[in-house]
Amino acid sequence: MYRLLTAASASLLLLTACQQPPAASPERTENAAAAPEATEAPGPGELAPAFTLVDAEGQQRSLADFRGKTVVLEWTNEGCPFVKKHYTGAMQALQREATADGVVWLTIISSAPGTQGFVEGEEAQAWKAKHKAAFTHLLLDPTGEVGKRYDAKTTPDMRIIDPEGRLIYVGGIDDRPTNKVEDLNGANNFVRAALADAKAGRPVQTAYAAPYGCAIKYPETVEG
């Protein structure tokens, strides 16, 4: 039991270390930022947990509002180097593709006040224009309640929910767990592939992939 607890503690320390791009080699960067491969419920095939959050404009948005539509959840943190990699244009392009197909794209910030990525007020309202994003709504989760309900671990961390309210994809956005922009070329984007499968009426070929990136800055990560 002690050995298991030690291994789990080591994984947590590695995950929470991602504040700024480390000065180590690319290999070390990738390994330090990778999340544990196992994930707790809810997983693919299970009902997506209900939630209501306030968006950047101060309006309440509930998952139930979008029943009957495919919904993407994207956890983000603009200070995370892995998020910065995807927001050089790749994430925005994927958002545009998805929303053009009628998908509801909900970008969620679960950073606690005082931590990297936290926004509110006018800063939250300006987030979409600042990043040239194409999501449907930016949702604010400063308590981390919704992030924890989905067992979201990193930024980015992705979920896809089908029109019946079931999760059909959970985990990392692609198969290149680095913060290097050049690794976007040739990457297998699991979210794009899952959306294509769902649109075609096929089972999602890859329904889970280990998440990678910066640890979500939940309230308990704030140093006293």
Secondary structure, DSSP 4 states (H G I P E B T S, - for coil): -HHHHHHHHHHHHHHTT-SS--SS-HHHHHHHHBPPS--PSS-TTSBPPP-EEEETTS-EEEGGGGTTS-EEEEE--TT-HHHHHHTTTHHHHHHHHHHHTT-EEEEEE-PPTTSTT---HHHHHTHHHHTT---SEEEE-TT-HHHHHTT--EESEEEEE-TTSBEEEEE-SBS--SS-GGGGTT--BHHHHHHHHHHTTPPPS--EE--BSEEP--GGGS--
